[in-house]
C-alpha cells in the first residue's frame, strides 16, 4: 500500500464532506459560532431571574457547543490525516482561539448555577418541565458548592489558574524537545540515535545487548537532570495539594476523584487488591524468564515478546469481518450499525501515510458519525486494535443516539470499558476458533501483556502518585533522592524477588507524563477490571446479560459513571471486580503454560 495519501483509495479514508460539504460551509459555521459566543454573555443577567431565563441559557449553550464541536471535529480530523498540511494546522489554531473565546464568554455559568437556591430550582422545574433536561448539569454544578469560594476568591483563582500548569508545561517541553539521549549500536552494529519515543521498541529487541544499551543510555540522561525533574514535580504536586486544601477537600486525592464522581475508596480498593495478588504477576515474569532462557530476568528484559509475532497477515476486509463476527453477539442494531459505518459511511481512516498521525483512536461528536483512525498494516495486533476502537465508536453511537446533546458524552472513568470489552471478546473468540498453535500463543501473549501493562503497571503508577501527594501534604519536599527511593521501592514490590530491579529504574518516574495529570492513571486499571467482569458475564450469561450491557452503553453522560456501570451490574466499590480481572490474567497464564509446554 502506498504511503502517499492521495493514492490511497477513497473507501479507506475519512470523507470530510460528511461533516461539511465545502470549506465555505465550515467558514459559515465558524462565523455563526463566533456570533453565538459574542452574544452569550447577555445570559449573565437573566439566567438566575426566572425559569425561562435559565432554560434559555441552557438552550443557547447547547446550540453553541454543538456548532463548536462540529467545527473542531472537521479541523482536527483533517489535520490528523496530514499533520504536515499548514492549511489544517492554521485551522486548528483558529479553533483553539475560538475555544478560548468561548471559555471567557461562558465563565459566569457555573458560579451562577452554584448560587441558585435548590428550592427555587425545584419550583422552576415544576413551572417549566423542559428544564428537567438539564437537571444533571445543574446538579453537577451545585455539588461543587461546598468547595466554592467567595466571588473575590474565585476571581483570584481564575486569574492565577493560567500559571498553575507551568510545571507540567515546562516538563513537557524539556522532556520532549530539549533532552537528547545519545546513540546506541543496533542489532546490526550500526550507531543509531535513541529517543524517548523509540525506547520501548528497542526494549523489545531480541538482542539483549540492544535492550541493555537502550535501558542504561536512556536513564543515564534522565539521572543527569533529576534535580530539575524533581523540582518540577514537587511544584506540580504542591499546586494540586494547595488547591485541594484551599477548596476544603480532605486531600488532593479526594479532590481529584470528586470530579470523577467517585470516592477514594475506589482508588484504594484497586491498590490494595492488586497488592494482595502480586503473585499472579510474578508467575507471568517466571514464564518470561523461562521462555527467554535467562538465568536472571532484568528490567530491560520484560518487554521482550515471549514468542515471535504471528506471521498471519490480514487484509483490512478480513479484519473487518473478524471485528463484525466478534460483535454479532450484541444484536442487530450494534452489528448492522458498525457494518454500515465501516463499509458505507467511511468511519475508518485505515492505512498509514506520509504525515498522518500515528497510533489509533476513535473520535466524533453529537452531530457527526463516529470516526476511527488506524494505521493498519495487517498484523493480529492491528485487528485487535480495530476491535478496540470499534468499541469506543459504538459506545459513542449509543450514547449520542439515546441522549440529548448535553447528556451524550460518557465520562473518562468509563471511557475504556466498551473498547476493552471488544478487545477481550475478539481475543477470546479467536482462541476458541483458531487451529493454529502459533496464533493461539500470540493471542494469549497479547492478553497477558494487556493485563500486565494496564492493570498492574498503571496501579503501580497510581500507588507512587498517591504516595508522592501524601508526602507533600505531610510537609515533605519531593527531592530527587526522595522520589527515586520512593519509586524504586514500589518497583521492587511490583516485580518481586525473581526480577533484578536495576538501579537505573529509580529514575523512571521522570519519563511518565501522566504524573502531571493527577490521579488519572488509575482509571485505566479500573476500566480493564470492569471490562473483564463484563466479558465474563457476556460469555456465561448470554442474551440475558447482553441487554444490560447495551443499556450501559446507552447511558452516555445521563448518569454518574458508577451508576452507569451499575446498569451493567458492575459495582466498582466491590474489590471483587478488580479480583475478577486478576483471575482472568491468572487463567490466561495457565493457558499459555499448558499450550507452550
C-alpha positions as CSV (number, residue, x, y, z in Angstrom):
1,X,0.0,0.0,0.0
2,X,1.3,3.4,-1.0
3,X,2.3,5.9,1.7
4,X,1.1,8.8,-0.4
5,X,-2.4,9.7,0.9
6,X,-3.7,10.9,-2.4
7,X,-3.1,7.5,-3.9
8,X,-5.0,5.5,-1.2
9,X,-8.5,4.6,-2.5
10,X,-11.3,6.8,-1.1
11,X,-13.0,3.8,0.6
12,X,-10.1,3.6,3.0
13,X,-10.2,7.2,4.1
14,X,-12.4,9.5,6.0
15,X,-14.9,11.5,3.9
16,X,-14.8,15.0,5.4
17,X,-17.8,16.0,3.3
18,X,-19.9,14.0,5.7
19,X,-19.2,16.9,8.1
20,X,-19.0,19.9,5.8
21,X,-19.6,19.7,2.0
22,X,-17.2,22.6,1.4
23,X,-14.9,24.8,3.4
24,X,-17.2,27.6,2.7
25,X,-19.7,25.7,4.9
26,X,-17.1,25.4,7.6
27,X,-16.4,29.1,7.4
28,X,-20.1,30.0,7.6
29,X,-20.5,27.8,10.7
30,X,-17.3,29.4,12.2
31,X,-18.8,32.8,11.9
32,X,-22.1,31.5,13.3
33,X,-20.3,30.1,16.3
34,X,-18.3,33.4,16.8
35,X,-21.6,35.4,16.8
36,X,-23.2,33.0,19.3
37,X,-20.2,33.3,21.6
38,X,-20.2,37.1,21.4
39,X,-24.0,37.2,22.3
40,X,-23.8,34.6,25.0
41,X,-22.7,36.8,28.0
42,X,-26.1,38.5,27.8
43,X,-27.4,35.5,29.8
44,X,-25.4,36.5,32.8
45,X,-28.1,39.0,33.8
46,X,-31.1,36.8,33.1
47,X,-30.3,33.1,33.8
48,X,-30.9,33.5,37.5
49,X,-34.0,35.6,37.3
50,X,-36.6,33.1,36.0
51,X,-37.2,29.5,34.8
52,X,-37.4,30.8,31.2
53,X,-34.1,32.7,31.7
54,X,-32.3,29.6,32.9
55,X,-33.8,27.4,30.2
56,X,-32.8,30.0,27.5
57,X,-29.2,30.0,28.7
58,X,-29.0,26.2,28.6
59,X,-30.6,26.0,25.1
60,X,-28.2,28.6,23.7
61,X,-25.2,26.9,25.4
62,X,-26.2,23.6,23.9
63,X,-26.7,25.0,20.5
64,X,-23.4,26.9,20.7
65,X,-21.4,23.8,21.8
66,X,-22.9,21.7,19.0
67,X,-21.6,24.1,16.4
68,X,-18.2,24.5,18.0
69,X,-17.7,20.7,18.5
70,X,-18.6,20.1,14.9
71,X,-16.1,22.7,13.7
72,X,-13.4,21.2,15.9
73,X,-14.1,17.7,14.5
74,X,-13.6,18.9,11.0
75,X,-10.4,20.7,11.8
76,X,-8.8,18.0,14.0
77,X,-9.6,15.0,11.8
78,X,-8.4,16.9,8.7
79,X,-5.2,17.8,10.5
80,X,-4.5,14.3,11.8
81,X,-4.9,12.9,8.4
82,X,-1.9,15.0,7.3
83,X,-0.1,16.8,10.1
84,X,2.2,18.5,7.6
85,X,-0.6,20.4,5.9
86,X,-0.3,24.0,7.1
87,X,-3.8,24.9,6.0
88,X,-5.3,22.5,8.6
89,X,-2.7,23.5,11.2
90,X,-3.9,27.1,10.8
91,X,-7.5,25.8,11.0
92,X,-6.6,24.1,14.3
93,X,-5.1,27.4,15.5
94,X,-8.4,29.1,14.7
95,X,-10.3,26.5,16.7
96,X,-8.1,27.0,19.8
97,X,-8.8,30.7,19.6
98,X,-12.5,30.0,19.4
99,X,-12.4,27.7,22.4
100,X,-10.6,30.4,24.4
101,X,-13.3,33.0,23.5
102,X,-16.0,30.5,24.4
103,X,-14.3,29.8,27.8
104,X,-14.2,33.6,28.6
105,X,-17.8,34.2,27.4
106,X,-19.3,31.3,29.4
107,X,-17.2,31.8,32.6
108,X,-20.2,33.1,34.6
109,X,-22.4,30.0,34.1
110,X,-21.0,27.6,36.8
111,X,-20.7,30.2,39.5
112,X,-24.3,31.3,38.8
113,X,-25.6,27.7,38.9
114,X,-23.8,27.2,42.2
115,X,-25.5,30.2,43.7
116,X,-29.0,29.1,42.7
117,X,-31.3,28.1,45.6
118,X,-32.2,24.5,45.3
119,X,-35.9,25.1,46.3
120,X,-36.1,27.8,43.6
121,X,-34.7,25.4,41.0
122,X,-37.2,22.7,42.0
123,X,-40.1,25.2,41.7
124,X,-38.8,26.3,38.3
125,X,-38.7,22.7,37.1
126,X,-42.4,22.3,38.1
127,X,-43.2,25.5,36.2
128,X,-41.0,24.7,33.2
129,X,-40.7,20.9,32.7
130,X,-38.2,21.4,29.8
131,X,-35.7,22.4,32.4
132,X,-35.5,18.8,33.6
133,X,-33.5,18.0,30.5
134,X,-30.7,20.0,32.2
135,X,-31.2,18.7,35.7
136,X,-27.9,16.8,35.7
137,X,-26.0,19.9,34.6
138,X,-27.4,21.9,37.5
139,X,-26.7,19.1,39.9
140,X,-23.1,18.7,38.8
141,X,-22.5,22.4,39.3
142,X,-24.3,22.6,42.7
143,X,-22.3,19.6,44.1
144,X,-19.3,22.0,43.9
145,X,-21.0,24.4,46.3
146,X,-19.1,23.1,49.5
147,X,-15.8,23.7,47.6
148,X,-16.6,27.0,46.1
149,X,-15.0,30.2,47.4
150,X,-16.3,33.8,47.6
151,X,-16.7,35.6,44.3
152,X,-13.5,37.6,45.1
153,X,-11.5,34.4,45.8
154,X,-12.9,32.6,42.8
155,X,-11.9,35.5,40.6
156,X,-8.4,35.4,42.1
157,X,-8.2,31.6,41.5
158,X,-9.3,32.2,37.9
159,X,-6.7,34.9,37.4
160,X,-3.8,32.7,38.7
161,X,-5.0,29.5,37.1
162,X,-3.2,30.2,33.8
163,X,0.1,29.9,35.6
164,X,-0.7,26.9,37.6
165,X,0.1,24.5,34.8
166,X,3.5,25.9,34.3
167,X,5.4,23.0,35.9
168,X,3.6,20.5,33.7
169,X,4.2,22.6,30.5
170,X,7.9,23.1,31.3
171,X,8.3,19.4,32.0
172,X,6.7,18.5,28.6
173,X,8.9,20.9,26.6
174,X,12.0,19.9,28.4
175,X,11.4,16.2,28.1
176,X,10.1,16.2,24.5
177,X,12.1,19.0,22.9
178,X,15.3,19.5,24.8
179,X,16.5,16.1,26.1
180,X,18.8,14.1,23.9
181,X,19.8,10.5,24.8
182,X,22.8,9.7,22.7
183,X,23.4,6.8,20.4
184,X,23.5,3.0,20.8
185,X,24.5,0.2,18.5
186,X,21.5,-1.5,16.9
187,X,21.2,-5.2,16.1
188,X,23.5,-4.8,13.0
189,X,26.2,-2.9,14.9
190,X,25.1,0.5,13.4
191,X,25.1,3.5,15.6
192,X,21.5,4.9,15.9
193,X,20.1,7.8,17.8
194,X,18.0,6.8,20.8
195,X,15.0,8.9,21.8
196,X,12.2,8.5,24.3
197,X,9.6,7.6,21.6
198,X,11.6,4.7,20.2
199,X,12.9,3.5,23.6
200,X,10.3,0.8,24.2
201,X,10.7,-0.6,20.6
202,X,14.4,-1.1,21.5
203,X,13.4,-2.8,24.7
204,X,11.5,-5.3,22.6
205,X,14.6,-6.2,20.6
206,X,15.6,-9.9,20.5
207,X,19.2,-8.8,21.0
208,X,19.8,-8.4,24.8
209,X,22.8,-6.2,24.2
210,X,20.5,-3.7,22.4
211,X,17.9,-3.8,25.2
212,X,20.5,-3.2,27.9
213,X,22.1,-0.4,26.0
214,X,18.8,1.4,25.4
215,X,17.9,1.0,29.1
216,X,21.2,2.3,30.5
217,X,21.6,5.1,27.9
218,X,18.1,6.5,28.4
219,X,18.3,6.6,32.2
220,X,21.8,8.0,32.2
221,X,20.4,11.0,30.5
222,X,17.4,11.3,32.9
223,X,19.5,11.0,36.0
224,X,21.7,13.9,34.9
225,X,18.6,16.1,35.2
226,X,17.0,14.5,38.2
227,X,17.1,17.7,40.3
228,X,15.2,19.6,37.6
229,X,12.6,16.9,37.2
230,X,12.2,16.7,41.0
231,X,11.7,20.5,41.3
232,X,9.1,20.5,38.6
233,X,7.2,17.6,40.0
234,X,7.4,19.0,43.6
235,X,5.9,22.3,42.2
236,X,3.2,20.5,40.4
237,X,2.1,18.3,43.4
238,X,2.3,21.4,45.6
239,X,-0.1,23.2,43.2
240,X,-2.6,20.4,43.4
241,X,-2.4,19.8,47.1
242,X,-2.6,23.6,47.8
243,X,-5.7,24.0,45.5
244,X,-7.4,21.0,47.2
245,X,-6.7,22.4,50.7
246,X,-7.9,25.9,49.7
247,X,-11.2,24.5,48.4
248,X,-11.8,22.5,51.6
249,X,-11.1,18.9,50.4
250,X,-9.6,16.4,52.7
251,X,-6.7,15.9,50.4
252,X,-5.7,16.1,46.7
253,X,-6.8,12.5,46.0
254,X,-10.3,13.3,47.3
255,X,-10.4,16.5,45.2
256,X,-9.4,14.6,42.1
257,X,-11.8,11.6,42.4
258,X,-14.6,14.0,43.3
259,X,-14.5,15.2,39.7
260,X,-14.8,11.6,38.6
261,X,-17.9,11.3,40.8
262,X,-16.2,8.5,42.8
263,X,-14.5,8.3,46.2
264,X,-11.0,7.4,47.3
265,X,-12.5,4.0,48.3
266,X,-12.4,3.0,44.6
267,X,-8.7,4.1,44.3
268,X,-7.6,2.4,47.5
269,X,-9.5,-0.8,46.7
270,X,-7.6,-1.0,43.4
271,X,-4.2,-0.6,45.0
272,X,-5.0,-3.0,47.9
273,X,-6.5,-5.7,45.7
274,X,-3.6,-5.6,43.2
275,X,-1.1,-5.6,46.0
276,X,-2.6,-8.6,47.6
277,X,-2.4,-10.5,44.3
278,X,1.1,-9.7,43.0
279,X,1.9,-13.4,42.9
280,X,0.0,-13.7,39.6
281,X,2.3,-11.1,38.1
282,X,5.3,-12.9,39.4
283,X,4.1,-16.0,37.7
284,X,4.0,-14.1,34.4
285,X,7.6,-13.0,34.9
286,X,8.6,-16.6,35.7
287,X,7.2,-17.6,32.3
288,X,9.1,-14.8,30.6
289,X,12.3,-15.7,32.3
290,X,12.0,-19.4,31.2
291,X,10.9,-18.5,27.6
292,X,13.8,-16.2,27.1
293,X,16.2,-18.8,28.6
294,X,17.7,-16.3,31.1
295,X,19.3,-17.2,34.4
296,X,18.3,-13.7,35.6
297,X,15.4,-11.6,34.3
298,X,16.3,-7.9,34.3
299,X,14.0,-4.9,33.9
300,X,15.3,-4.4,30.4
301,X,14.1,-7.9,29.5
302,X,10.4,-7.5,30.5
303,X,9.2,-6.0,27.2
304,X,10.7,-8.7,25.1
305,X,8.0,-10.7,23.4
306,X,7.5,-14.3,24.7
307,X,7.2,-15.5,21.1
308,X,7.8,-14.3,17.6
309,X,5.0,-12.2,16.2
310,X,2.3,-14.3,14.5
311,X,3.1,-14.4,10.8
312,X,-0.6,-14.4,9.6
313,X,-1.4,-11.2,7.8
314,X,-4.9,-9.8,7.5
315,X,-6.3,-7.6,4.7
316,X,-8.5,-4.8,6.0
317,X,-11.5,-6.6,4.6
318,X,-10.6,-9.7,6.6
319,X,-10.0,-7.6,9.7
320,X,-13.5,-6.0,9.3
321,X,-15.1,-9.4,9.1
322,X,-13.2,-10.5,12.2
323,X,-14.5,-7.5,14.2
324,X,-18.0,-7.8,12.9
325,X,-18.1,-11.5,13.7
326,X,-17.0,-10.7,17.3
327,X,-19.8,-8.1,17.8
328,X,-22.6,-10.3,16.4
329,X,-23.3,-11.3,20.0
330,X,-24.6,-7.8,20.7
331,X,-27.5,-8.0,18.3
332,X,-28.6,-6.4,15.1
333,X,-28.5,-2.7,16.0
334,X,-24.9,-2.9,17.2
335,X,-23.7,-5.2,14.4
336,X,-25.5,-3.6,11.5
337,X,-24.7,0.0,12.5
338,X,-21.0,-0.9,12.8
339,X,-21.0,-2.8,9.5
340,X,-22.7,0.1,7.6
341,X,-20.3,2.6,9.3
342,X,-17.2,0.7,8.2
343,X,-18.3,-0.3,4.7
344,X,-20.5,2.5,3.6
345,X,-20.0,5.6,5.7
346,X,-16.2,5.8,5.9
347,X,-16.0,5.7,9.6
348,X,-12.4,4.4,9.4
349,X,-9.2,6.0,8.1
350,X,-7.3,2.8,7.5
351,X,-3.7,3.0,6.3
352,X,-0.6,4.8,7.4
353,X,0.5,7.6,5.0
354,X,3.1,10.3,4.9
355,X,2.2,13.0,7.5
356,X,-0.6,11.0,9.1
357,X,-0.8,11.0,12.9
358,X,0.4,7.7,14.4
359,X,-1.4,5.3,16.7
360,X,-5.2,4.8,16.8
361,X,-8.2,6.5,18.3
362,X,-12.0,7.0,18.0
363,X,-13.4,10.4,17.7
364,X,-16.6,12.3,16.7
365,X,-19.3,14.5,18.3
366,X,-23.0,14.7,18.6
367,X,-23.6,16.0,15.1
368,X,-21.1,13.7,13.3
369,X,-20.8,10.0,12.8
370,X,-18.0,8.2,14.8
371,X,-14.6,8.3,13.2
372,X,-11.7,5.8,13.8
373,X,-8.1,6.5,13.0
374,X,-6.0,3.4,12.4
375,X,-2.5,2.8,11.0
376,X,-3.3,-0.7,9.7
377,X,-0.5,-2.9,8.4
378,X,-2.2,-6.3,8.6
379,X,-1.0,-7.8,11.9
380,X,-3.0,-9.6,14.5
381,X,-2.3,-6.7,16.9
382,X,-3.8,-4.3,14.3
383,X,-7.0,-6.4,14.2
384,X,-7.2,-6.3,18.0
385,X,-6.7,-2.5,17.9
386,X,-9.5,-2.2,15.3
387,X,-11.8,-4.2,17.6
388,X,-10.8,-1.9,20.5
389,X,-11.5,1.3,18.6
390,X,-14.8,-0.1,17.3
391,X,-15.9,-0.5,20.9
392,X,-15.2,3.2,21.5
393,X,-17.2,4.2,18.4
394,X,-20.2,2.1,19.2
395,X,-20.2,3.4,22.8
396,X,-20.3,6.9,21.3
397,X,-23.0,5.9,18.8
398,X,-25.3,4.6,21.6
399,X,-24.5,7.5,23.9
400,X,-25.4,10.0,21.3
401,X,-28.5,8.3,19.9
402,X,-30.2,7.7,23.2
403,X,-29.4,11.0,24.9
404,X,-29.9,14.7,24.5
405,X,-26.7,16.6,23.4
406,X,-25.9,17.7,26.9
407,X,-26.0,14.2,28.2
408,X,-24.4,12.4,25.3
409,X,-20.8,12.2,26.4
410,X,-19.7,9.5,28.7
411,X,-17.0,10.3,31.3
412,X,-13.4,9.4,31.2
413,X,-13.9,7.0,34.2
414,X,-15.8,4.6,31.9
415,X,-14.2,5.6,28.6
416,X,-12.0,2.4,28.2
417,X,-14.7,-0.1,29.2
418,X,-16.5,-0.7,25.9
419,X,-13.3,-0.7,23.9
420,X,-11.6,-3.2,26.2
421,X,-14.7,-5.4,26.2
422,X,-14.5,-5.7,22.4
423,X,-10.8,-6.3,22.5
424,X,-11.1,-9.2,25.0
425,X,-14.1,-10.7,23.2
426,X,-12.1,-10.7,20.0
427,X,-9.2,-12.4,21.7
428,X,-11.4,-15.0,23.4
429,X,-13.2,-15.8,20.2
430,X,-10.0,-16.3,18.3
431,X,-8.7,-18.6,21.0
432,X,-11.8,-20.7,20.7
433,X,-11.8,-20.9,16.9
434,X,-8.2,-20.9,15.9
435,X,-6.5,-24.2,14.9
436,X,-3.0,-22.6,14.9
437,X,-0.9,-23.1,18.0
438,X,1.2,-20.1,16.9
439,X,-1.8,-17.8,16.7
440,X,-3.2,-19.0,20.0
441,X,0.1,-18.3,21.7
442,X,0.3,-14.9,20.1
443,X,-3.3,-14.1,21.4
444,X,-2.5,-15.3,24.9
445,X,0.6,-13.3,24.9
446,X,-1.3,-10.2,23.9
447,X,-3.9,-10.7,26.6
448,X,-1.2,-11.2,29.2
449,X,0.6,-8.0,28.1
450,X,-2.6,-6.1,28.3
451,X,-3.2,-7.1,31.9
452,X,0.4,-6.6,32.8
453,X,0.6,-3.1,31.3
454,X,-2.9,-1.9,32.0
455,X,-3.9,-3.4,35.3
456,X,-0.6,-3.9,37.2
457,X,1.7,-1.2,35.7
458,X,-1.0,1.5,35.9
459,X,-1.8,0.5,39.5
460,X,1.9,0.7,40.3
461,X,1.9,4.3,38.9
462,X,-1.2,5.1,41.0
463,X,0.5,3.9,44.2
464,X,3.5,6.1,43.5
465,X,1.3,9.1,42.7
466,X,-0.7,8.7,45.9
467,X,2.5,8.3,48.0
468,X,4.0,11.4,46.5
469,X,1.0,13.6,47.1
470,X,0.6,12.3,50.7
471,X,4.3,13.1,51.3
472,X,3.8,16.7,50.3
473,X,0.6,17.0,52.3
474,X,2.6,15.8,55.2
475,X,5.1,18.6,54.8
476,X,7.9,16.9,52.9
477,X,9.7,18.2,49.8
478,X,10.0,15.9,46.8
479,X,13.7,16.0,46.1
480,X,15.4,13.8,43.5
481,X,16.7,11.4,46.2
482,X,13.2,11.1,47.9
483,X,11.4,10.5,44.6
484,X,13.9,8.0,43.3
485,X,13.9,6.0,46.5
486,X,10.1,6.0,46.8
487,X,9.7,4.9,43.2
488,X,12.4,2.2,43.4
489,X,10.9,0.7,46.5
490,X,7.5,0.5,44.7
491,X,9.0,-1.0,41.6
492,X,10.8,-3.7,43.7
493,X,7.4,-4.5,45.3
494,X,5.7,-4.9,41.9
495,X,8.4,-7.0,40.3
496,X,9.1,-9.4,43.1
497,X,12.1,-11.4,44.2
498,X,12.8,-13.1,40.8
499,X,13.3,-9.9,38.7
500,X,16.5,-7.9,39.0
501,X,15.5,-4.3,39.7
502,X,18.3,-2.5,38.1
503,X,19.2,0.7,39.9
504,X,18.5,2.9,36.8
505,X,14.8,2.2,37.1
506,X,14.7,4.5,40.1
507,X,14.6,7.4,37.5
508,X,11.6,6.1,35.5
509,X,9.2,8.4,37.3
510,X,10.8,11.3,35.4
511,X,9.6,10.0,32.0
512,X,6.0,9.4,32.9
513,X,3.9,12.4,31.7
514,X,0.7,11.1,33.3
515,X,2.0,12.1,36.7
516,X,1.2,15.6,35.6
517,X,-2.5,14.8,35.2
518,X,-3.0,14.0,38.8
519,X,-4.7,10.7,39.8
520,X,-5.6,9.8,36.2
521,X,-3.8,6.5,35.5
522,X,-5.9,4.5,38.0
523,X,-8.8,4.8,35.5
524,X,-7.0,2.6,33.0
525,X,-6.9,-0.2,35.7
526,X,-10.5,0.2,36.8
527,X,-11.7,0.2,33.2
528,X,-10.0,-3.1,32.4
529,X,-11.3,-4.5,35.6
530,X,-14.9,-3.6,34.8
531,X,-14.4,-4.9,31.2
532,X,-13.1,-8.2,32.4
533,X,-16.2,-8.9,34.5
534,X,-18.5,-7.7,31.7
535,X,-16.8,-10.1,29.2
536,X,-17.1,-13.0,31.7
537,X,-20.8,-12.3,32.2
538,X,-21.5,-11.9,28.4
539,X,-19.8,-15.2,27.7
540,X,-21.5,-17.1,30.6
541,X,-25.0,-15.4,30.7
542,X,-25.6,-14.6,27.0
543,X,-28.6,-12.6,25.9
544,X,-29.9,-12.2,29.5
545,X,-26.9,-10.1,30.4
546,X,-26.1,-8.5,27.0
547,X,-29.3,-6.4,27.2
548,X,-27.9,-4.9,30.4
549,X,-24.6,-4.1,28.8
550,X,-26.3,-2.4,25.9
551,X,-28.3,-0.3,28.3
552,X,-25.0,0.7,29.9
553,X,-23.7,1.9,26.5
554,X,-26.9,4.0,26.2
555,X,-26.3,5.8,29.5
556,X,-23.9,8.3,28.0
557,X,-23.5,11.1,30.4
558,X,-27.0,10.9,31.8
559,X,-25.8,9.1,35.0
560,X,-22.7,9.2,37.1
561,X,-20.0,6.7,36.0
562,X,-20.7,4.4,39.0
563,X,-24.4,4.4,38.3
564,X,-23.9,3.8,34.6
565,X,-21.8,0.7,35.4
566,X,-24.4,-0.5,37.9
567,X,-26.8,-0.7,34.9
568,X,-24.5,-3.4,33.7
569,X,-24.4,-5.0,37.1
570,X,-20.8,-3.8,37.9
571,X,-20.2,-2.2,41.3
572,X,-16.8,-0.7,41.3
573,X,-16.9,-0.2,45.0
574,X,-16.6,-4.0,45.3
575,X,-13.0,-5.2,45.2
576,X,-14.1,-8.4,43.6
577,X,-14.4,-6.6,40.3
578,X,-10.6,-6.0,40.3
579,X,-10.1,-9.5,41.6
580,X,-12.1,-10.9,38.6
581,X,-9.6,-9.2,36.2
582,X,-6.7,-10.7,38.1
583,X,-8.3,-14.1,38.0
584,X,-8.7,-13.8,34.2
585,X,-5.0,-12.9,34.0
586,X,-4.1,-16.0,36.0
587,X,-6.3,-18.2,33.8
588,X,-4.6,-16.8,30.7
589,X,-1.1,-17.5,32.2
590,X,-2.3,-21.1,32.9
591,X,-3.5,-21.5,29.3
592,X,-0.2,-20.2,28.0
593,X,1.8,-22.6,30.1
594,X,-0.3,-25.6,29.1
595,X,-0.1,-24.7,25.4
596,X,3.5,-23.7,25.2
597,X,4.7,-26.8,27.1
